[in-house]
Amino acid sequence: MKIQKLIYLSLVGISTLFSSASFAQANYPNKPINFIVPYGAGGGADSRSRQIAQKMSVILKQPIIVDNKPGAGGNIGTEYIARATPDGYTIGMGNFAPLAVNKTLFGNLKYDPETDLTPIVLIEKGPLVLVVNPNSPFKTVQEIVATAKAKPGELTFSSGGIGGSHQLSAELFEQNAGIEMIHVPYKSGSAALTDLMAGQVSMMFDQMYSAMPSIKADKLRPIAITSKKRSPLLPNVPSFGEVGYPKVEVLNWQGLVAPKGTPKAIIDKLNAAANEALKDPQLRELMLSQGNEIGGGTPADFAALVKSESQKWSAVVKIANIKPE
């Protein structure tokens, strides 16, 4: 009788536990959600995070509190997400470098993007544009390649830091064109762009949203874009594929992630809310006006993108022998 009673009580306890978990998932969210941004306030990742969080908070009927945790190329904030309790109340922005580059670049991360994080949804993808000073002699990719081959190691390209999309785009270009240039890293993308406009470096691969104001003001000359097709914002600027380098395709992306182990029901609810938020006309217009492609889709779609991008950029980092600062 005692054994039967113990078995009965154990089954009741397990049943209660599962019932409580199911209730929590069914009633999610019933308190504020923390949204971690692994970069500083005021940047592109921060701005988009606040915009999407505001739209999702209305849909989910709970406050979403944005918390910036910058540092170590996005690793500090991304690790914080990975180590959080997997209950849906800590999510965050998963970015290009922390999810697809830094594991190879740093080699000793305290989190693994594949095993410690769960993709929720892709938010956006944005191409970069190769730009030069308006007084530069270069007007085409072919002219840059010809000069780089004739004078190896003489041309320079600037970036906002080692291992970011600015540098990786240029390294991918070098590897596919068979040329060598000198990398000049700065502490920020804006500082790199400023020196380019001052004529201190030869060129830069910059994000569309960042470069467009200077292009419109004739302070920069666009040479080519890293998307498969031309951008509506720069209809006269060819893609790298058009000029003979189809593998020079770079899209600086970001999307929502949660700690591994977050229940599927909660991931699906967050995915649905984000997809609904991405239908907002005001947000869509803003994203498109910056030259970005609007994301969306399933968690599996985003997971597949992260996996393919990780493989691609791991190879680029290894070939270029890029080391962290």
ZIHU-V368345 format. One record per helix or strand of 3 or more residues. SS is the DSSP state (helix for helix, strand for strand). FROM is the first residue (numbers start at 1). TO is the last residue. If there is no record, write none. Layout:
BEGIN
ss-><SS	SS>
from-><FROM	FROM>
to-><TO	TO>
END
This chain:
BEGIN
ss-><helix	strand	helix	strand	helix	strand	helix	helix	strand	helix	strand	helix	strand	helix	strand	helix	strand	helix	strand	helix	helix	strand	helix>
from-><2	33	44	64	72	90	96	102	117	141	156	165	182	189	203	208	221	232	251	264	281	292	299>
to-><26	37	60	68	83	95	100	106	132	150	159	177	185	197	207	216	225	234	259	277	289	294	320>
END
